[in-house]
Amino acid sequence: MALYGYLLELVALKEREPGDDLISRLITERVATGEITRETASMNGNILLIAGHETTSNMIGLPPSPSCGTPRRRPASVTRTTRPSSRTPSRSSCAT
């Protein structure tokens, strides 16, 4: 319930002082016109918060792509006997 109360306060603040953010835009375009209530706007803020957290926490757990960065060196005694797969992503697909 504390998060819901915080989001209601945030909606009230953004109603008084809108900024360049999603919650302000939701308030000026939907709450001000009567399309949704302040309570619904705060619940939408809750959904956005949880969705952002979920996405971020899932991405943190993923290892970096093996094709990004410095390639691992093989010991001199190991030689490649097959050609690299054409399905291996190129360096250009790595985020910088």
C-alpha positions as CSV (number, residue, x, y, z in Angstrom):
1,M,0.0,0.0,0.0
2,A,2.9,2.3,0.5
3,L,3.8,2.2,-3.2
4,Y,0.3,3.0,-4.2
5,G,0.3,6.0,-1.8
6,Y,3.6,7.2,-3.2
7,L,2.2,6.9,-6.8
8,L,-0.9,8.8,-5.8
9,E,1.3,11.6,-4.4
10,L,3.4,11.5,-7.6
11,V,0.2,11.9,-9.7
12,A,-0.8,14.9,-7.6
13,L,2.6,16.4,-8.0
14,K,2.7,15.9,-11.7
15,E,-0.8,17.4,-12.0
16,R,0.5,20.6,-10.3
17,E,3.9,20.6,-12.0
18,P,3.9,18.6,-15.2
19,G,7.3,17.7,-16.7
20,D,8.7,16.0,-19.7
21,D,7.9,12.4,-18.6
22,L,5.3,9.7,-19.2
23,I,3.3,10.2,-16.0
24,S,2.9,13.9,-16.7
25,R,1.8,13.1,-20.2
26,L,-0.7,10.6,-18.9
27,I,-2.2,13.1,-16.6
28,T,-2.4,16.0,-19.1
29,E,-3.8,13.8,-21.9
30,R,-6.1,11.4,-19.9
31,V,-6.8,12.5,-16.4
32,A,-7.4,16.2,-17.2
33,T,-9.9,15.2,-19.9
34,G,-11.7,12.8,-17.5
35,E,-10.9,9.7,-19.6
36,I,-9.2,8.1,-16.5
37,T,-9.1,8.8,-12.8
38,R,-6.1,9.7,-10.7
39,E,-6.3,6.3,-9.1
40,T,-6.1,4.6,-12.5
41,A,-3.2,6.8,-13.5
42,S,-1.3,5.7,-10.3
43,M,-2.0,2.1,-11.1
44,N,-0.6,2.6,-14.6
45,G,2.5,4.1,-13.0
46,N,2.7,0.9,-10.9
47,I,2.5,-1.3,-14.0
48,L,5.2,0.8,-15.7
49,L,7.5,0.5,-12.7
50,I,7.1,-3.3,-12.4
51,A,7.5,-3.8,-16.2
52,G,10.7,-1.7,-16.2
53,H,12.1,-3.5,-13.2
54,E,11.2,-7.0,-14.7
55,T,12.9,-6.2,-18.0
56,T,16.0,-4.7,-16.4
57,S,16.4,-7.6,-13.9
58,N,16.0,-10.2,-16.6
59,M,18.7,-8.4,-18.8
60,I,21.2,-8.2,-15.9
61,G,21.2,-11.9,-15.6
62,L,22.2,-12.5,-19.3
63,P,25.8,-12.9,-20.2
64,P,27.2,-10.7,-22.8
65,S,27.2,-12.0,-26.4
66,P,30.3,-14.1,-27.1
67,S,30.9,-12.2,-30.3
68,C,31.2,-8.9,-28.5
69,G,34.4,-7.5,-27.2
70,T,37.8,-9.2,-27.2
71,P,37.6,-12.8,-28.4
72,R,39.0,-15.5,-26.1
73,R,42.3,-16.9,-27.1
74,R,42.8,-20.6,-27.7
75,P,45.9,-22.4,-26.5
76,A,48.4,-22.9,-29.3
77,S,47.8,-26.7,-29.0
78,V,44.1,-26.3,-30.1
79,T,43.4,-25.8,-33.7
80,R,40.1,-25.3,-35.5
81,T,39.1,-28.2,-37.7
82,T,35.8,-26.8,-38.9
83,R,34.8,-23.5,-40.5
84,P,33.0,-21.0,-38.3
85,S,29.2,-21.2,-38.6
86,S,27.6,-18.6,-40.9
87,R,25.0,-18.2,-38.1
88,T,27.5,-16.6,-35.8
89,P,26.5,-12.9,-35.4
90,S,28.9,-10.3,-36.7
91,R,30.5,-7.7,-34.6
92,S,28.2,-5.1,-36.0
93,S,25.3,-6.7,-34.1
94,C,26.9,-5.9,-30.7
95,A,25.7,-3.0,-28.7
96,T,28.3,-0.3,-28.1
